[in-house]
């Protein structure tokens, strides 16, 4: 099997979803990139920019710019840690939680179109493999 094609398909899926998300999103200050950040932040009690960088495999410059955009839009807040002023905690706001609901609905609609008649069993298998491969790929710095 030509596993190089796997990367081609994963990359193409990602780019097409980013494009579709950018067309569908009508929230001020939200784009396909920071929508993923917002979803990740919304799943946490609090998170640091470094955690976002690590978990989503995004460079810290982009994370910083997008967090500023999200903060300007009042989707998140950033608060310095009381004990360690090198650490800044990122938390989602009520406006951010509402935006997450919209983002999830858009993503679900897009995936429903792409997945079509794929069975739940097949989806679970694919999900399990992708999660495993993602964990293994964390070794690449």
Secondary structure, DSSP 8 states (H G I E B T S, - for coil): --THHHHHHHHHHHHHHHHHHHHH--STT--HHHHHHHHHHHTSSSB-HHHHHHHHT--HHHHHHHHHHHHHTTSEEEEE-SS-TT-EEEEE-HHHHHHHHHHHHHHHHHHHHHHTT--HHHHHHHHHHHHHHHHHHTT--
